[in-house]
Amino acid sequence: MRLTRTAACRSFAGCLLVLSLAAPALAQRPANVLELAAQQKNLSTFVAAVHTAGLDDTLRGAGPVTVYAPTDEAFARLPAADRAALLADPARLRTILLGHVVKDMVKMRDGDSAITSGSVTNAAGRELGFAVDGDRTTVGGAHLIQWDLRADNGCVNTIDKVLLP
């Protein structure tokens, strides 16, 4: 079968259209919550802190795991001396970051429903409470910014505050 130039162009354009429509379906979910967090532009401090604290394997593990990751702005709100001391102390940093991790899947939103109250035990063994502040959900007193970003082993939620014990 021989195609004219016009027919070939239409055929090629049709293929491109099909590929562009299928591309989102072909996009793969990140393998783990650490990889997912590393893909977020506003979580670079959190990812660096995870590496410093030696929690890479915890966030790469089989899961399920839910992470409430403080944004770069949240870390920046800590006084500079406190932030520097925290990031220089892997043991203390590990304890604090475990307070941002739940070793279970916690979906903050499911269709029209959302978590508005209750609590779960975090990986540090402390209760992490949920509440509503005006029209915003809070987690441990921090406002939820993004929720239910999915990876194969769990999800990442971003918050506006570092949760300190």
N, C-alpha and C positions, 0 to 999 in steps of 0.2 A: 504494500500500500504506500502510495506516495502522497505526501501532504504538501499543499501549497504553503508559501511563507506565511500567509495570513492564518491559515488553519493551524500551522505549527505554533505560531505565537499565541493563538487562543488556547491551544492545548497546554502550552507551557504556563500561561497565565492561570489556567484552571488548576494545574498542579500546585502552583504557588499558593493559590487561594485555599486549597484543601490543606496544605501543610500549615499555613498560618492559622487556620481554624483548629487544627489538631494539635498544635504546639503546646497549648496549655494542658491538654490531656496527657501529653507525653512527658511533661515536666515531672521529675521525680521529687518526692518528699525527702528532705534531709534524713540521713540514717539515724542521727541522734541529736539530742537537745543541745549538746555543745557545738556541733556543726551548725545547727540552726541559729544559735546565739551568735556565732562568729559571722554569719551572713547578715546580721542586723547592724546597720551603721551606728546605732546609738548604744551598743552594748560592748564596745571595745574594752572599756575598763573592767567590766564584769568578766569578760573572757580572759583577760590578762590576770585578774585576781584568781580565777579558777585554776589557771596554770600554776601560779605562785603557791596556792594552797594545796596543790597536788590532788585536786578533785576531778581530774580529767576522766579517769576510769569510772567514777561514779556517774558522771553525766553521759558517758559513752556506753554504759552497760545496757543490759537487756531491758531494764525498766519493768513496768512503766514508772516514769518519773515526771513530776511537774515542777517547773522552776519559776520562781517569781524573781525575775532579774532586774536589779536596779539599773536605770539608764546611766549614761555617762554624766548627765546633769545631776542625777541623784548623788553620785559619788562626788561631784564638784561642789555640792552644797555642804559637804562635811568640811569643818575647818581644815585648812591646809596641813597644819601640823598633825592633826588626828588622822587625816587621810594618809599622809606619808608614813606615819607610825604603823597604821593598820596594814598598808600594803607591804611594809618591810617585815611584818611578823607573820610568817606562814601558819603557825599554830593557831593564833587568834583569828586570823583571816579565815582559816578552815572552819572554825566554830561558827563564825558569823555567817559565812556562806551556806553552811548546812542549815541554818535557820531560814534560808530562802528556797529550800528544796523539800518536796514532799515525795516520799517513795510510794506513790500511787498516782493514778490518773485523776485529776480534778478538772473537769470541764467547767469553766466559769460561765459559759453561755451555751444553751442548747435550744436552738430555735428561738421561741419567744420567751423562754424562761431563763433566769439567771440566778446565780448564787447571791443571796443578799444577807445571809446570816449563817451562823454556825462556826465551826472551827475544825481543823485537822491537826494532827501531830506532825511537825516537821522532822527532818532528818537529824536535827540536834536534840530531839526529844521534848521540845517545847510546843505549846499550843499556838497555832497561827489562826487568828480570828478573822472572820469576814463580817463586814457591816456595810451600811449604805450611808454616805455623807452627801446629803442633797440628792442629786441625781447620779452620783458616782459611787461605784463599788470601792471599798477599801479592803486591803489585805494587810493585816498587822498594823493598821494605821496609815499605810501608804496607799495612794490612789492608783488604781489599775489604769494603765494607759493603753496597752494592747493586750489581747487575751486570746488564748487557745491557738497559738501558732504551733502547728503540728509537725512532729518528727516521727520517725518509725518507733522510737522508744518512749515517746511522751509528748509533752508540750511545754512551751515557753510563754510566760506572761510578763509584760514589762510593767514596772512600778516606778513611782517618782521619788522613792526614798530608800535609803539603805536601812534595813531592819536590824537595829542593834539590841542585844539582850538587856 
